[in-house]
Amino acid sequence: MMKTIKLPLSATKAPIKELNLTAKSIGVENTEFIPLDKIAERVMCGEVIVVSKCLQTIGYFERIKEASLEAIRQAVGEEKATQIRDKGFEALHRVIDLDEIPSVSNCSYEIIRALAPALARDLVKKVFQKQTPFYFEESPNVRFHIPFDVVEKRRKLFSNQYWNGKVTAHGPHHDSWYQCPINCVNVWIAIGSVKIGNGLSVYPQVYGKRLPCTEDGKIVQNQYFGSTLNFELEPGDALIFHGEHLHSSEINSTDLSRYVISLRMTLEKPKFLDKSPYENNYIYSECHDGFKGKLSQLLVKISRFFKKQINSVFGKNKNYILSAFDALVFDDTSSNFPQPVSVKSVESACQDETRLVFDSEELPVGTIRPISQKMCVARLDKDQVVAFSRYCPHEGADLAGGYLRDGCIVCPWHNLPFNADSGVSPCQSLSKLTILKCIEDSDKVEVQM
């Protein structure tokens, strides 16, 4: 059960004092109210912060909402924009055809980009309460996350990695895998409502480690993350966390579209692990206004254009994944991964039936452990043990690294629950888990194969 500890908000300068903002540090066990002027410091130490009604309080919610509706109007017409206004962004997939999503996304990027400098400045000055210069990513990310069963009908259209974390779910990752700054702060802002089942997962127990990834930017299978944080947000709420936190999108197992914009910024000069193709994407906050600012941006765009052309000639635009570099930058957590229970096979009286037997004490309540290369066992309570297929049918996550919640086996990569009795998930287009019967007698558990 989460405890709530209330701390007094710090005194602020006169213009900022009027802002009625509430900042909460969200932990696995505790939620703590914190002063606004401590947000930046505590985010850089690995805390995860939620600021309620952030956009409304600093005067940007209606601007971004109207800008988003204008992007929809430009992309697919007045009628559909009006429907979204009436029904909410949660109805996006019911109003806009999947084929139209790329156009809506592109228009939204163009329009939201124009708001980024002023929005970033006000977030830093009014929410973080910092008056010092900073750097911000030129273009925020626009994230229309569509229900999985809807997107699955057009899997090919959204199979490109570009759509990960936007229309489709992005697996566990550190932003530095994709050569973002290692000192970046993510500000993830709900424009529509965010629910458990279409939001974001953060893995706080591995903060301070950089887990290894494959060449195509996916988490290595045998890495263990521990507990996860998931969030429900109201429109205008901001989730703020360090980009080096391991984090992922939840697979959208709801019947609602989720609309979020996210900004990356650094509160000092951006630091990269290697020569990054994105160095010029971060704009110095004090060089944005006036003629000097516009000239600076123009030079950045020209530099970026020529760099892209040169990289294209030499074949360097294909893969900016960190795994191409020295593996010494990674921290291996595989030693913490749940180890198999000790089992023995017992032949049954039935000719074609084999039973696997293990000691009850090897499986405490609330734990999952592998029992073979293809199977796991879990103890839901003192009287119920289940065996089930080991790998998630979505993207193959090893469920031995997952956890139990409300009678469900939960995938550690995308927070997808599978009913422990039926093996069914909320995503109807996914295969169900195979569930095998377990019988516990005295101090032994038998799995009926």
C-alpha positions in Angstrom: 0.0 0.0 0.0 1.4 3.4 -1.0 2.0 5.9 1.8 1.5 9.6 1.0 3.9 12.0 2.7 3.0 15.7 2.4 5.9 18.2 2.3 5.4 22.0 2.2 6.0 23.6 -1.2 8.9 26.0 -1.3 8.5 29.7 -1.5 8.7 31.1 -5.0 9.2 34.4 -6.8 6.1 36.6 -7.0 5.0 35.8 -10.6 5.3 32.1 -10.0 3.8 32.1 -6.6 0.3 32.2 -8.1 0.7 28.9 -9.9 -1.3 26.2 -8.1 0.9 23.3 -9.1 1.2 20.0 -7.2 4.3 17.9 -7.8 4.5 14.3 -6.6 7.5 12.0 -6.5 6.1 8.5 -7.4 7.9 5.4 -6.0 7.1 1.7 -5.9 6.0 2.0 -2.2 5.7 5.7 -1.5 4.3 8.9 -3.0 5.7 12.1 -1.7 4.7 15.7 -2.4 7.8 17.8 -3.2 8.6 21.5 -3.7 8.6 22.7 -7.3 12.2 24.0 -7.1 13.3 20.5 -6.2 11.9 18.8 -9.3 15.0 19.1 -11.5 17.4 18.0 -8.8 15.3 15.0 -7.8 14.7 13.9 -11.4 18.4 13.9 -12.1 18.7 11.6 -9.0 16.3 9.2 -10.6 13.0 10.1 -9.1 9.8 10.0 -11.2 7.6 13.1 -10.8 4.0 13.8 -11.8 2.8 17.4 -12.0 -1.0 17.5 -12.0 -2.8 19.9 -14.4 0.6 21.2 -15.5 -0.4 22.5 -18.9 -3.6 24.2 -17.7 -1.7 25.9 -14.9 1.0 27.3 -17.2 -1.6 28.3 -19.9 -0.7 25.8 -22.6 -3.4 23.1 -22.5 -6.0 24.9 -24.8 -3.2 26.1 -27.1 -1.9 22.5 -27.7 -5.4 21.1 -27.9 -6.5 23.6 -30.5 -3.1 23.2 -32.4 -3.7 19.4 -32.4 -7.3 19.8 -33.8 -6.0 22.2 -36.4 -3.4 19.5 -37.5 -6.3 17.0 -37.8 -8.3 19.5 -39.8 -5.5 20.1 -42.2 -4.8 16.4 -42.6 -8.3 14.9 -42.8 -10.8 17.7 -42.9 -13.1 19.8 -40.8 -15.7 17.1 -40.2 -13.3 14.6 -38.6 -11.7 17.4 -36.5 -15.1 18.4 -35.2 -15.8 14.8 -34.3 -12.6 14.6 -32.3 -13.4 17.8 -30.6 -16.8 16.4 -29.5 -15.7 12.8 -28.7 -12.2 13.5 -27.4 -8.7 12.3 -28.5 -9.6 8.9 -27.0 -11.9 8.3 -30.0 -9.2 9.0 -32.5 -9.1 5.4 -33.9 -12.9 5.5 -34.4 -12.9 8.7 -36.3 -9.7 8.6 -38.3 -8.8 5.7 -40.7 -5.5 4.0 -40.0 -4.3 5.0 -43.5 -4.8 8.6 -42.4 -2.7 8.4 -39.2 0.7 9.1 -40.9 -0.7 12.3 -42.4 -2.3 13.4 -39.1 1.0 12.6 -37.3 3.1 14.6 -39.8 0.8 17.6 -39.6 0.8 17.5 -35.8 4.6 17.4 -35.7 4.8 20.5 -37.9 2.3 22.5 -35.8 3.4 21.3 -32.3 7.0 22.0 -33.2 6.2 25.8 -33.4 5.1 25.7 -29.8 8.1 23.8 -28.5 10.5 26.8 -27.7 8.0 28.7 -25.6 6.6 25.6 -23.9 10.0 24.3 -23.0 11.0 27.7 -21.6 7.8 28.0 -19.4 8.2 24.4 -18.2 11.7 25.1 -17.0 11.0 28.6 -15.5 7.5 28.0 -14.0 7.5 24.3 -13.2 11.2 23.5 -12.6 11.6 27.1 -11.2 15.0 27.5 -12.9 16.1 30.7 -14.4 19.3 29.4 -16.0 19.7 28.6 -19.7 19.0 25.1 -20.9 18.8 23.0 -24.1 15.6 21.5 -25.6 15.0 19.1 -28.5 13.8 21.0 -31.5 10.8 18.8 -32.2 8.7 17.2 -29.5 7.4 13.7 -30.1 3.7 13.4 -31.0 2.4 10.1 -29.7 -1.0 8.8 -30.9 -1.0 5.3 -29.3 -3.8 3.3 -31.0 -5.5 0.2 -29.5 -3.4 -2.9 -30.4 -6.3 -4.9 -31.9 -7.0 -2.0 -34.3 -3.4 -1.5 -35.3 -2.9 -5.2 -35.8 -5.3 -5.1 -38.8 -2.7 -2.9 -40.6 0.5 -4.3 -39.0 2.6 -3.7 -42.1 1.7 0.0 -42.3 3.1 0.6 -38.8 5.9 -2.0 -38.7 8.7 0.6 -39.2 10.7 1.4 -36.0 9.6 5.1 -36.4 6.2 4.2 -35.0 7.5 2.6 -31.8 6.3 4.5 -28.8 3.9 6.4 -30.9 1.2 4.3 -32.7 2.7 1.0 -31.5 4.3 0.0 -28.2 8.0 0.5 -27.7 9.8 -2.1 -25.6 12.0 -1.4 -22.6 14.8 1.0 -23.5 17.1 3.8 -22.4 17.0 6.9 -24.6 20.8 6.8 -24.8 20.5 3.5 -26.9 19.3 5.8 -29.7 22.1 8.3 -29.0 20.0 10.8 -27.1 21.9 12.8 -24.4 22.7 10.8 -21.3 21.7 13.8 -19.2 18.3 14.4 -20.8 15.0 14.9 -18.9 11.8 13.6 -20.4 8.6 15.6 -20.0 5.7 13.3 -21.1 2.5 15.3 -21.2 -1.1 13.9 -21.4 -3.3 15.7 -23.9 -6.0 13.1 -23.6 -6.5 10.8 -20.7 -3.9 8.0 -20.0 -5.0 4.8 -18.5 -3.3 1.7 -17.1 -3.2 -0.4 -20.2 -2.2 2.3 -22.7 0.4 4.4 -20.8 4.1 4.2 -19.8 6.1 1.8 -17.7 9.2 2.9 -15.8 11.6 0.4 -14.1 13.1 2.3 -11.1 15.0 -0.6 -9.6 17.6 -0.6 -12.5 18.0 3.2 -12.6 21.8 3.9 -12.7 22.4 0.9 -14.9 22.4 0.9 -18.7 21.1 -2.5 -19.8 22.3 -4.1 -23.0 20.4 -4.0 -26.3 20.5 -5.9 -29.6 21.6 -4.4 -32.9 18.0 -3.5 -33.7 17.5 -1.7 -30.4 15.6 -4.3 -28.3 16.3 -5.3 -24.8 18.5 -8.4 -24.4 16.1 -11.2 -23.4 17.8 -12.3 -20.1 17.9 -8.9 -18.4 15.9 -8.5 -15.2 14.2 -5.1 -14.4 12.4 -5.7 -11.0 9.4 -3.7 -10.1 7.6 -1.4 -12.5 5.8 2.0 -12.2 2.6 2.6 -14.2 0.5 5.7 -14.3 -2.9 7.1 -14.9 -2.9 10.7 -16.0 -5.6 13.3 -16.6 -5.4 15.6 -19.6 -2.7 18.3 -18.9 -0.8 16.2 -16.4 3.0 15.9 -16.9 5.2 12.9 -16.1 8.8 13.9 -15.7 11.7 11.4 -15.6 15.4 11.0 -16.5 16.0 9.6 -20.0 18.4 7.0 -18.6 15.5 5.4 -16.7 14.7 2.1 -18.4 11.1 2.7 -19.7 8.6 1.3 -22.2 5.2 1.9 -23.6 2.4 -0.3 -22.4 0.7 -2.3 -25.3 -2.6 -0.5 -25.8 -4.9 -3.2 -24.4 -7.8 -0.6 -23.9 -10.4 0.5 -26.3 -9.2 4.1 -26.1 -6.5 6.0 -28.1 -3.9 7.7 -26.0 -2.6 11.1 -27.1 0.6 12.4 -25.5 3.4 14.8 -26.5 6.8 14.5 -25.0 9.8 16.8 -24.9 13.4 16.0 -24.2 15.6 18.7 -22.6 18.9 19.0 -20.8 19.4 21.5 -18.0 23.1 21.9 -18.9 25.0 21.2 -22.2 23.9 17.9 -23.7 26.2 14.9 -23.1 26.4 12.1 -25.5 28.1 8.7 -25.3 29.5 9.0 -28.7 29.4 11.3 -31.7 25.7 11.6 -32.1 23.7 12.4 -35.3 21.3 14.3 -33.0 23.7 16.8 -31.5 22.2 19.6 -33.6 18.7 18.7 -32.6 19.2 20.4 -29.2 18.6 24.1 -29.2 20.2 26.5 -26.7 17.3 28.3 -25.0 18.9 31.7 -25.0 19.6 31.7 -28.8 16.0 31.3 -29.9 14.5 34.7 -30.0 15.1 37.5 -32.5 17.3 37.7 -35.6 20.3 36.0 -33.9 18.1 33.1 -32.8 16.5 32.6 -36.3 20.0 32.7 -37.9 21.3 30.1 -35.4 18.4 27.8 -36.2 18.9 28.2 -39.9 22.6 27.3 -39.6 21.7 24.3 -37.6 19.2 23.1 -40.2 21.8 23.6 -43.0 24.4 21.7 -41.0 22.0 18.9 -40.3 21.0 18.7 -44.0 24.6 18.4 -45.2 25.5 15.9 -42.4 22.5 13.7 -43.5 23.6 13.8 -47.1 27.2 12.9 -46.2 26.1 10.0 -43.9 23.8 8.8 -46.7 26.6 8.6 -49.2 28.7 6.6 -46.7 25.8 4.4 -45.6 25.7 5.8 -42.0 22.0 6.6 -41.8 20.8 3.0 -41.4 21.3 2.4 -37.7 22.0 4.7 -34.8 21.6 2.1 -32.1 24.1 2.2 -29.3 24.9 -1.5 -29.5 27.2 -0.7 -32.4 29.6 0.8 -29.9 31.7 -0.7 -27.1 29.8 -3.2 -25.0 31.6 -1.8 -21.9 29.0 0.9 -21.7 26.4 -1.7 -20.6 25.5 -3.2 -17.2 24.4 -6.8 -17.2 21.5 -7.7 -14.8 21.0 -11.3 -16.0 22.4 -12.6 -12.7 19.2 -11.3 -11.0 16.9 -13.1 -13.4 14.7 -15.7 -11.7 16.4 -19.1 -11.7 14.6 -22.4 -12.7 13.1 -24.5 -9.9 14.6 -27.9 -9.5 12.3 -30.4 -11.1 12.2 -34.1 -11.7 10.1 -35.9 -14.3 7.7 -38.6 -13.1 6.0 -41.0 -15.5 2.2 -41.2 -15.1 0.1 -44.3 -15.1 -1.3 -43.0 -18.4 1.1 -43.9 -21.2 1.5 -40.5 -22.9 1.4 -38.3 -19.7 4.5 -37.0 -17.9 4.4 -35.0 -14.7 7.0 -32.5 -13.5 7.5 -32.4 -9.8 9.2 -29.7 -7.6 9.3 -28.8 -3.9 6.6 -26.3 -2.8 9.1 -24.2 -0.8 10.9 -23.3 -4.1 7.9 -21.2 -5.1 6.8 -18.6 -2.5 3.5 -16.7 -2.9 3.7 -14.0 -5.6 6.7 -15.4 -7.5 7.2 -16.7 -11.0 10.0 -19.0 -11.9 11.0 -21.0 -15.1 10.5 -24.7 -15.0 11.8 -25.5 -18.5 12.9 -23.7 -21.7 9.3 -23.4 -22.6 7.4 -23.1 -19.4 7.0 -21.2 -16.1 5.3 -21.8 -12.8 3.7 -19.1 -10.6 2.1 -19.2 -7.1 -0.8 -16.8 -7.0 -1.7 -17.6 -3.4 -0.9 -20.3 -0.8 -3.4 -22.6 -2.4 -3.0 -22.0 -6.2 -0.1 -22.8 -8.4 -0.3 -22.5 -12.2 2.1 -23.5 -15.0 2.0 -21.6 -18.3 3.9 -21.0 -21.6 7.0 -19.0 -21.0 7.1 -16.4 -23.7 4.7 -13.6 -24.4 2.9 -14.0 -27.7 3.2 -10.2 -28.4 7.0 -9.7 -28.8 8.4 -12.8 -27.1 9.3 -11.4 -23.7 10.3 -14.0 -21.1 7.5 -14.1 -18.7 9.8 -15.6 -16.0 10.9 -12.0 -15.6 7.3 -10.8 -15.2 5.1 -10.4 -12.2 1.6 -11.3 -10.8 -1.2 -8.8 -10.4 -4.9 -9.3 -9.6 -4.9 -13.0 -10.7 -3.0 -12.3 -13.9 0.5 -13.0 -15.2 1.9 -9.7 -16.5 4.4 -9.3 -19.3 7.4 -7.3 -18.1 8.0 -5.5 -21.4 4.6 -4.0 -22.1 2.5 -4.5 -18.9 0.1 -6.9 -20.7 -1.9 -9.1 -18.3 -2.9 -12.7 -19.0 -5.6 -14.3 -16.9 -4.0 -17.1 -14.9 -7.0 -19.4 -15.3 -7.7 -19.0 -19.0 -4.4 -17.5 -20.4 -6.4 -14.8 -22.2 -5.2 -11.2 -22.5 -7.3 -8.1 -23.2 -5.8 -8.1 -26.8 -8.1 -10.4 -28.7 -5.8 -10.6 -31.7 -3.0 -12.2 -29.6 -2.7 -15.9 -28.9 -3.5 -16.9 -25.3 -1.0 -18.5 -23.0 -1.2 -22.3 -22.5 -2.2 -23.0 -18.9 -1.4 -26.3 -17.4 -3.0 -27.9 -14.3 -0.9 -28.1 -11.1 -1.7 -30.3 -8.1 -0.1 -29.6 -4.8 0.1 -32.4 -2.2 2.0 -32.0 1.0 5.3 -30.4 0.1 5.3 -31.2 -3.6 3.8 -29.6 -6.7 3.0 -31.7 -9.8 2.6 -30.1 -13.2 0.3 -32.2 -15.4 1.8 -32.2 -18.9 
